[in-house]
């Protein structure tokens, strides 16, 4: 297996280049961090709310408990206003609620004005929602206190000792305020027809990360195939041709090296997204097979381009243009679920489009091989054709230079 020897030598050459290794490590990490931080807010299913309890009373604690139980809010209790302001400045909270001193005394007297302060972040759009939720909880507390006072007075008027606690009244009032569903739904499992690739969507944060990854892999592998141009320029390929069968071994060995580099960058990107930001990009074994087939196809495309251009400078000039244009056509910079159905066939003209459509469909159905196999077959067939064409172009180029 001579190509394995060539593969080892190529990997040894790559690993000896510290600048290249630094780029291979730093660029995926930076991209993963940028995408993770840029998309982190889209994953929030709640509004973070900083709460400062300056009253420290039973009613203020009851208010915080009631707000904390509301779906869509995440209460972050802090000790003082300075800590709340820090959360707002760092965009870790969208608003701050300050329960002012004297809150309980005001509620017991029936007053609801001047007992709370609300400070919002300039970027939030949830202020009105927060106001409604907090105001509803305050009114509920006031209603419970009114009921407790009324019951206490009625007991006193009848000369009977009060046998109920404030907590019991709170719970009783809350039971009346809980919304009752207007109907009940009976679920019945039925058999449905298979869903097509175009009918499956993916969360925006996962779609954005997958698009950047697919675009990045194509770009870096095209740059990585510059060895063909360099060895053509310095005469190494002509010397390789002098030994029968050497070109094929060199060609396959270097293609395998490109595949390994692409897979390493994919693994690094996916692991960072999963561990640091809890973003799952590739779900199930079938998604990884699709991505590996895409990496092989991207390596084949890079080898074809390298065989077409004479110098590494020409290849490096074409690489970003080709990657960006095909990336745009393939949907790397937008969610495929959001484009018109009439434009979907255009995405199938690029490897990126096939990869993203399969990854999108497999996101919610990782075990559905019918979503994975069309893309895998296309990638394998395209890889075989492109590798064959690029190999023949190298041989023809050698004959032209010899003549």
C-alpha positions in Angstrom: 0.0 0.0 0.0 2.3 2.7 -1.3 -0.3 5.4 -0.9 -0.3 4.9 2.9 3.4 5.6 2.9 2.7 8.8 0.9 -0.1 9.7 3.3 2.2 9.3 6.3 4.9 11.5 4.7 2.3 14.1 3.8 1.0 14.2 7.3 4.5 14.4 8.6 5.2 17.4 6.4 1.9 19.1 7.4 2.6 18.5 11.1 6.1 19.9 10.8 4.6 23.3 9.6 3.9 25.1 12.9 2.1 28.0 11.2 -0.2 25.6 9.3 -1.0 23.6 12.4 -1.7 26.8 14.3 -4.1 27.9 11.6 -5.8 24.4 11.5 -6.4 24.6 15.2 -7.1 28.3 15.8 -9.5 29.0 12.8 -12.0 26.2 13.7 -11.9 27.3 17.4 -12.4 30.9 16.5 -15.2 30.2 14.1 -16.9 27.8 16.6 -16.7 30.4 19.4 -18.0 33.2 17.2 -20.9 31.2 16.0 -21.7 29.9 19.5 -21.6 33.4 21.1 -23.5 34.9 18.1 -26.3 32.3 18.4 -26.4 31.8 22.2 -29.4 34.1 22.7 -31.4 32.2 20.1 -31.3 29.1 22.2 -32.8 30.8 25.2 -36.3 29.6 25.9 -36.7 32.2 28.6 -36.2 35.8 29.5 -33.5 36.3 32.2 -34.7 38.7 34.9 -32.5 40.1 37.7 -34.4 40.6 41.0 -33.2 42.5 44.0 -35.2 42.1 47.3 -34.6 45.3 49.3 -37.6 44.5 51.6 -36.7 41.0 52.7 -40.2 40.3 53.9 -42.5 37.3 53.6 -44.5 39.0 50.9 -41.5 40.0 48.8 -40.2 36.4 49.0 -43.7 35.3 47.9 -43.5 37.6 45.0 -40.1 36.3 43.9 -41.4 32.7 44.2 -44.5 33.5 42.1 -42.4 35.1 39.4 -39.9 32.3 39.3 -42.7 29.8 38.6 -43.8 31.6 35.5 -43.0 29.9 32.2 -40.7 32.0 30.0 -38.9 33.8 32.9 -35.7 32.9 34.6 -35.3 34.8 37.9 -31.7 35.6 38.9 -31.7 36.8 42.5 -28.9 39.2 43.4 -28.0 41.0 46.6 -27.8 44.6 45.4 -28.4 47.0 42.5 -24.8 47.1 41.5 -24.8 43.3 40.8 -28.1 43.7 38.8 -26.6 46.6 36.8 -23.6 44.4 36.0 -25.9 41.6 34.7 -27.7 44.2 32.5 -24.5 45.6 31.1 -23.2 42.2 30.3 -26.5 41.2 28.7 -26.9 38.4 31.1 -30.3 39.8 32.1 -32.8 41.6 30.0 -34.4 43.6 32.9 -34.0 44.2 36.6 -36.8 44.3 39.2 -36.1 46.0 42.5 -38.5 45.2 45.3 -38.3 48.4 47.4 -38.1 48.6 51.2 -41.6 48.8 52.6 -43.1 46.5 50.0 -45.0 44.3 52.5 -46.3 47.3 54.6 -47.6 48.9 51.4 -49.4 45.7 50.3 -51.0 45.3 53.7 -52.3 48.8 53.5 -53.7 48.2 50.0 -51.1 50.4 48.2 -49.6 49.2 44.9 -47.8 52.4 43.8 -44.1 53.1 44.3 -43.3 49.6 45.6 -41.3 48.3 42.6 -38.7 49.6 40.2 -38.1 48.2 36.8 -34.8 48.8 34.9 -34.5 47.3 31.4 -31.6 46.6 29.0 -31.6 48.8 25.9 -31.6 45.7 23.7 -34.6 44.0 25.3 -38.1 43.8 23.7 -39.6 41.9 26.7 -40.3 44.9 29.0 -44.0 44.9 28.5 -44.2 41.1 29.1 -42.2 41.4 32.3 -44.4 44.3 33.5 -47.6 42.2 33.0 -46.2 39.2 34.8 -44.9 41.1 37.8 -48.0 43.3 38.0 -50.2 40.2 37.9 -48.3 38.7 40.8 -48.5 41.9 42.9 -52.3 42.0 42.3 -52.5 38.4 43.3 -50.7 39.1 46.6 -52.9 42.0 47.2 -56.0 40.0 46.5 -54.8 37.3 48.9 -54.1 39.8 51.7 -57.5 41.4 51.1 -59.1 38.0 51.5 -57.1 37.2 54.6 -58.1 40.6 56.2 -61.8 40.0 55.3 -61.9 36.5 56.8 -60.1 37.7 59.9 -62.6 40.5 60.4 -65.5 38.1 59.9 -64.1 35.7 62.5 -63.7 38.6 65.0 -67.3 39.9 64.3 -68.6 36.4 65.2 -66.4 36.1 68.2 -64.5 33.1 66.8 -60.7 32.8 66.8 -59.0 32.9 63.4 -58.3 29.3 62.4 -56.7 29.9 59.0 -53.2 31.0 58.1 -52.1 33.5 55.6 -50.4 30.8 53.6 -53.7 28.9 53.3 -55.4 31.9 52.0 -52.6 32.5 49.4 -52.9 29.0 48.2 -56.7 29.2 48.0 -56.7 32.5 46.1 -54.0 31.1 43.7 -56.1 28.1 42.9 -58.9 30.4 41.7 -56.4 32.4 39.6 -54.9 29.5 37.8 -56.1 29.3 34.2 -58.4 26.4 33.4 -58.0 24.8 29.9 -61.2 25.5 27.9 -61.1 22.0 26.5 -59.3 18.6 26.7 -57.6 17.0 23.8 -57.6 13.2 23.2 -54.4 12.1 21.4 -54.6 9.2 19.1 -51.5 7.8 17.3 -52.0 7.4 13.6 -49.7 6.3 10.8 -48.5 9.1 8.6 -46.8 9.3 5.3 -43.0 10.0 5.1 -41.9 13.6 5.2 -39.8 14.9 2.3 -36.4 16.6 2.8 -37.9 20.0 2.0 -40.5 19.7 4.8 -38.0 19.4 7.6 -36.6 22.4 9.4 -33.7 23.0 11.8 -33.2 25.5 14.6 -31.6 28.7 13.3 -28.6 28.4 15.6 -27.8 24.9 14.4 -28.5 25.9 10.7 -26.1 28.8 11.0 -23.3 26.7 12.6 -23.8 23.9 10.0 -23.6 26.3 7.2 -20.4 27.9 8.4 -18.8 24.5 9.0 -19.7 23.2 5.5 -18.4 26.4 3.9 -15.2 26.4 5.9 -14.4 22.8 5.1 -14.6 23.4 1.4 -12.5 26.6 1.6 -9.7 25.0 3.7 -9.5 21.8 1.6 -9.1 23.9 -1.6 -6.3 25.8 0.0 -4.8 22.5 1.3 -4.5 21.1 -2.3 -1.9 23.7 -3.2 0.8 21.0 -3.0 -0.2 19.9 -6.5 0.6 23.3 -8.0 3.8 23.6 -5.9 5.1 20.2 -6.9 4.2 20.9 -10.6 6.1 24.2 -10.4 9.3 22.7 -8.8 9.4 19.6 -11.1 8.5 17.1 -8.4 5.6 15.7 -10.3 7.8 15.1 -13.4 10.2 13.1 -11.3 7.2 11.1 -9.8 6.1 10.3 -13.3 9.4 8.6 -14.0 8.5 5.8 -11.7 5.6 3.6 -12.9 2.5 3.8 -10.7 4.0 6.4 -8.4 1.6 9.2 -9.5 -1.5 7.2 -8.4 0.0 6.4 -5.0 1.0 10.0 -4.5 -2.4 11.2 -5.6 -4.4 8.9 -3.4 -2.1 9.4 -0.4 -2.4 13.2 -0.6 -6.2 13.0 -1.1 -6.4 10.9 2.0 -4.4 13.5 3.9 -6.9 16.2 2.8 -9.8 14.0 4.0 -8.2 13.5 7.4 -7.6 17.2 7.8 -11.2 18.0 6.9 -12.5 15.4 9.3 -10.3 16.8 12.1 -11.5 20.3 11.6 -15.1 19.1 11.5 -14.6 17.1 14.7 -13.0 20.1 16.5 -15.8 22.5 15.4 -18.6 20.1 16.4 -17.1 19.3 19.8 -16.6 22.9 20.7 -20.2 23.8 19.7 -21.5 20.9 21.8 -19.4 21.3 25.0 -19.2 25.1 25.2 -22.5 26.2 23.8 -24.6 23.0 24.0 -25.3 23.2 20.2 -25.8 19.8 18.6 -24.9 20.0 14.9 -24.6 16.4 13.8 -27.2 14.0 15.3 -26.7 10.3 14.9 -24.3 8.1 13.0 -26.0 8.8 9.7 -25.2 12.6 10.0 -21.6 11.8 10.5 -21.5 9.6 7.4 -23.1 12.4 5.4 -20.4 14.8 6.6 -17.6 12.3 5.9 -18.9 11.7 2.4 -19.1 15.5 1.9 -15.5 15.9 3.1 -14.4 13.4 0.5 -16.3 15.2 -2.2 -14.8 18.5 -1.1 -11.3 17.0 -1.2 -12.1 15.8 -4.7 -13.2 19.2 -5.8 -10.0 20.7 -4.4 -7.9 18.2 -6.3 -9.7 19.0 -9.5 -9.2 22.7 -9.1 -5.5 22.2 -8.2 -5.1 20.1 -11.4 -6.6 22.9 -13.5 -4.5 25.8 -12.2 -0.7 26.0 -12.8 0.4 27.9 -9.8 -0.6 28.0 -6.1 -1.2 31.7 -6.4 -3.9 31.1 -9.0 -5.5 28.4 -6.8 -5.5 30.7 -3.8 -7.1 33.5 -5.7 -9.9 31.2 -7.0 -10.5 29.3 -3.7 -12.5 32.0 -1.7 -14.5 33.0 -4.8 -15.5 29.4 -5.6 -16.2 28.5 -2.0 -18.4 31.6 -1.3 -20.4 31.4 -4.6 -21.1 27.7 -4.2 -21.8 28.3 -0.5 -24.4 30.9 -1.3 -26.0 28.7 -3.9 -25.9 25.8 -1.4 -27.6 27.7 1.4 -24.6 28.0 3.8 -25.5 31.5 4.8 -29.2 31.0 5.5 -31.6 28.4 6.8 -32.8 26.1 4.0 -36.2 26.0 5.6 -36.7 29.7 5.0 -36.0 29.8 1.2 -38.8 29.4 -1.4 -39.4 25.9 -2.6 -38.7 27.0 -6.2 -35.1 27.8 -5.2 -34.4 24.4 -3.6 -33.3 22.7 -6.8 -30.5 25.4 -7.1 -29.0 24.2 -3.8 -28.7 20.7 -5.3 -26.2 22.0 -7.9 -23.6 22.2 -5.1 -22.1 19.8 -2.6 -22.9 22.2 0.2 -26.6 22.1 -0.7 -26.7 18.3 -0.6 -24.8 18.2 2.7 -27.0 20.9 4.4 -30.3 19.4 3.2 -29.3 15.9 4.6 -28.0 17.4 7.9 -31.2 19.4 8.2 -33.4 16.4 7.6 -31.4 14.2 9.9 -31.4 16.7 12.7 -34.8 15.6 14.1 -34.7 12.1 12.5 -31.2 10.8 13.0 -32.2 7.2 12.3 -34.0 7.9 9.0 -31.5 6.5 6.4 -33.8 7.6 3.6 -32.7 11.2 4.3 -29.0 10.3 4.3 -28.5 7.9 1.4 -29.3 10.3 -1.5 -26.6 12.7 -0.4 -24.1 10.0 0.3 -24.6 8.4 -3.1 -24.2 11.8 -4.8 -21.0 12.5 -2.9 -19.5 9.1 -3.6 -20.3 9.3 -7.3 -19.1 12.9 -7.6 -15.9 12.0 -5.7 -15.2 9.1 -8.1 -15.7 11.2 -11.2 -13.8 14.3 -9.9 -10.8 12.3 -8.7 -10.7 10.4 -12.0 -10.9 13.6 -14.1 -8.3 15.4 -12.0 -5.9 12.4 -12.1 -6.2 12.3 -15.9 -5.6 16.0 -16.1 -2.4 15.6 -14.2 -1.2 12.9 -16.6 -2.1 15.0 -19.6 -0.4 17.9 -18.1 2.8 15.8 -17.7 2.6 14.8 -21.4 2.2 18.4 -22.5 5.2 19.5 -20.4 7.3 16.6 -21.7 6.5 17.5 -25.3 
